[in-house]
Amino acid sequence: MANPKYKDKDAGVVLSFGGQWVSWTHTAIAYAAFLSALIVGVSLHYTKIVQNEWYGYPEEWFPSVSATIGDRYPERSVFMLFIAITSGPRFALVGLWYLLTAKPGRVLPKAIAICGVVRTLTCGGWTYITSTDDHDWHDILMISYIVFTIPWTTGCLALSPPNAKAIKYRKYLAGAFFGTLVPLVYFFIQHKVHRVAGAYTIYAFFEWSLILFDVGFDAVTALDFSTFEVVVRDVKGLSKGVNTSSVPTAVLEKEKEKATAGVFAAGFHLGDALDIAADVYHGFVFWSILTSLGVVIWYFPLWHMGISGYEALVMATVSPALLGITPLRTLVIKNQRITHLLSLSGLLAYLVKGPEARLFTVGFGVWMGCLAWAATLYSDSVHPAKLEARILAWTIGLIMSSVAKFAWYTNNPIWPIMHAENGGWNGTGLFLAVLAALRFTRRAPLQSGDNGEKSGSPFLAAFGIGGLFFGLHSLLSDTSTMILWVWDGYPIRGPVSNVHGWYTIAAMTAGLLAGVFQPGVVTTWTAYGVGCIGAAVLTLYHHWFGYYGALTLAAYLMAISVPLIGNAAKRNPGTTFGLGFLIYNFLVLFHVWVVAYAFVPGGPLVREHTDWIMITMMALIGAGVFNLVSHNASRRKTNNRRRAGAAGHRKYHIGSLGFLNIFFLCATFLRFPTNDYKPYHADDKVFTAGIWTIHFSLDNDMWSSEYRMRDLIKEMEVDVIGLLESDLQRVIMGNRDTTQFLAEDLGMYVDYGPGPNKHTWGAALLSKFPILNSTHHLLPSPVGELAPAIQATLDVYGTLVDVFVFHSGQEEDPEDRRLQSEYLAKLMGSTDRPSFLLSYLVTKPLEGNYNTYVSETSGMHDVDPTDWDRWCEYILFKGLRRVGYARVSRSTITDTELQVAKFVIPRSAGEAQMAWSAPEELRNRRVQEWEVPEGWRFPAMFRGAGVRDHRYHVFDEPRYFN
């Protein structure tokens, strides 16, 4: 029977056609734009458009999209003509999609329509502003296009009419589009960073595939637009909810819900979205405060050179043990808003100037935060959907913390060691935290008594929580941690932090989604075995293979966190979280003891046993898994209820995950290395080398010191610098990496040195010159701490120069230092290239082991044998012409000065021979500053009183040699 509303549908219509022709027209013209440009370009300028910055034909034999559409006439004009014609159907397509999906009271269709319009505009931007015209804006607009493609794609899936065929095609094409991004980025890095011949051709194929999939995704709208007739009139009534299919609407809606996993079954509500945003941000605040505790504790043993007593505050996390006392549990649960707000004191700590008071302020914030979250989880455990939402807020908060740390070069902007002077956003973070905490706690607690859960062991649940939280904190609170575990020097054979960090976030995201949607798969011994294999591979191997293990472990830890935390929340929180955090604390101490064994009681028992830590962590998680597996039947019922009732909040959590991933990728683009670094005085063929012990990037007042270090290194015009006490990739040090900020801000190549699983205090190398090769050494240390060294070969103005960065063992172990001096002397003597050493030797000038380092075996000379005031830092050299030497006071940045020396590469064979064999009196001849070229001189700003408490000291002025 005809619908009377449309009986006069032909009245007054001059021209009409089916809405699907908008889609087909858009598809045909869009494909014609790209393919016609490709045909014309290959026909007229083939060898020119396959040429890139490194290679041409035959190494590269297929052009990229950008080279095809933007570099040459007439293909550029042909493309722009067609793409201009495409814009009309494109805007019509977005408009018709909005009309099709808009329903009264729904916000999502409007948001997706806006994304579609912005996406269309940015498409015009990167196609009309080519990489030849303006490379930066072309890339910015292209990335913006990809970013807006994410909500457009997911939104189209969410809003899809109940058309099973269209939904199927959209899923396939969207999956192909986003799946192509991974190899696309990989081969672009191979081309751009590693300069692999042929990589850009493979990248080009993936780039063209993106075009095909992207346009194809929009072409699927033809299957839905058949309900429209233009002049735009809904001739079938689908946009009004009338079912035009022979298949019942209920069946089609069920197919749609199945295709989208039920996530988008409910409508979009701004209030719900704000609730989830507040929850996630509150979770981020918890992790920010928790991860800051170790950093402020670490300050004190640094200055005491041993146990200070303040380490006891690591136990601040055991506060949930109080919830084992029923009256206290009831009191905390009924006053959750107060406890959550009190936990924000950890963010206020940046206003406290004294280190001791700041530490206790953070400790109080951690105490209240752990107490409040444990109470909230227990309270909400009676409602599966609410409990899942809380767990997701906690775990996504961890991901947000890792994302924020990446954007701030491994420092969290709201940590108490941050403030406005070093990049902190403490005030903004605190303001948002108060709003988030108020919204997080705006509903009354669901229950305060015993929830009746008796199955399973609370002690096994506590073991699982302890192992899980240690794994999340120690490995996943920063995206560079596991990358540095597998780092092994140059040439690069594995991931690097500022390029590949997103892979860790992607693995964490995928794992968390698996834990939500497939809890039955995650809580099996098979999945646990896969996680154990990932942990073993990460611990035992380097380079990409080791990182594959890291990604496997990251995904597993995030996946198992959902059922483990959910299981623990249903039992007595005093046991599950109180004991769980106590076990976590012991693992944290174990984590420090393996490298700090020389300073702690019983340290030698666990010396260098990171493998024991990993085994213990996985065994504890295994105990939690056993607790879950042993009660499969009851758990399966719970999971079924959760799947049925939890879908409403999931779309918002998935949206927050998508936003965080997009934000991370944008930060990655901004941090992508340029590798076009230039020394300060290239025309004079001179370079400045420096050595600095940076005291773990905490200054004397407990502020993060990267900015201040950056300023002094830049103003001293240091081209190559060795950094010691630089490994911060542990819980107690905040899982940081100072070298990332310094290298990227100063424009330098960086070798982190022996990674955090090598049990040293760290040695790093930063260089304005390319690092061609580097090897990491762990020197003999039978008694004391391990001594790290880096041996690297630099390309200095076309000459191969070797540099050694070395940190000797401590004063208390003379035999260690003797063996280390002999090892390093032989290592330095093994090269016949010009070389220099940047070191911390723990010896007096001209005495003891000094005469092993400066000897015929090493071939090295002291930068200034007359400088009697040194105790630790030394610069040695051979085969170079040393022209200057200075020591610069540290101010309050660290406990050690900056030492620098200037060297000139010999210009001729005769000059090189003199550099190798000149007698001491000639080699150490001093001259006045005016006698050397201006490019050889040290900056004048540090003379006299200097600036910011940095000045040349000991000699009053720097020394020059000739």
Buried (B, 14 or more C-beta within 10 A) or exposed (E): EEEEEBEEBEEEEEEEEBBBBBBBBBBBBBBBBBBBBBEBBBEEBBEBBBBBEBBEBEBBBBBBBBBBBBBBEEBBEBBBBBBBBBBEBBBBBBBBBBBBBBEEEBEBBEEBBBBBBBBBBBBBBBBBBBBEEEEEBBBBBBBBBBBBBBBBBBBBBBBBBBBBEBBEBBBBBBEBBBEBBEBBBBBBBBBBBEEBEBBBBBBBBBBBBBBBBBBBBBBBBBBBBBBBBBEEEBBBBBBEEBBEBEEEEEEBBBBBBEBBBBBBBEEBBEEBBBBBBBBBBBBBBBBBBBBBBBBBBBBBBBBEEEBBEBBEBBBBBBBBBBBBEEEBBBBBBBBBBBBBBBBBBBBBBBEBEEBEEBBBBBBBBBBBBBBBBBBBBBBBBBBBBBBBBBBBBBBBBBBBBBBBBBBBBBBBBBBBBBBEEBBBBBBEBBEBBBBBBBBBBEEEBBBBEEBEBEEBBBBBBBBBBBBBBBBBBBBBBBBBBBBBBBBBBBEBBBBBBBBBBBBBBBBBBBBBBBBBBBBBEBBBEEBBEBBBBBBBBBBEBBBEBBBBBBBBBBBBBBBBBBBBBBBBBBBBBBBBBBBBBBBBBBBBBBBBBBBBBBBBEEBEEBBBBBBEBBBBBBEBBBBBBBBBBEBEEEBEEBBEEBBEBBBBBBBBBBBBBBBBBBBBBBBBEEBBBEEEBEBBBEEBBBBBBBBBBBBBBBBBEBBBBBBBBBBBBBBBBBBBBBBBBBBBBBBBBBBBBBBBBBBBBBBBBBBBBBBBBBBBBBBBBBBBBEBBBBBBBBBBBEBBBBBBBBBBBBEBBEBBBBBBBBBBBBEEBBEBBBBBBBBBBEBBBEBEEBBBBBBBBBBEBEEBBBEBBBBEBBBBBBBBBEBEEBEBBBBBBBBBBBBBBBBBBBBEBBBBBBBBBBBBBBEEEEEBEBBBEBEEEEBBEEEEBEEBEEBBBBBEEBBEEBBBEBBBBBBEBBBBBB
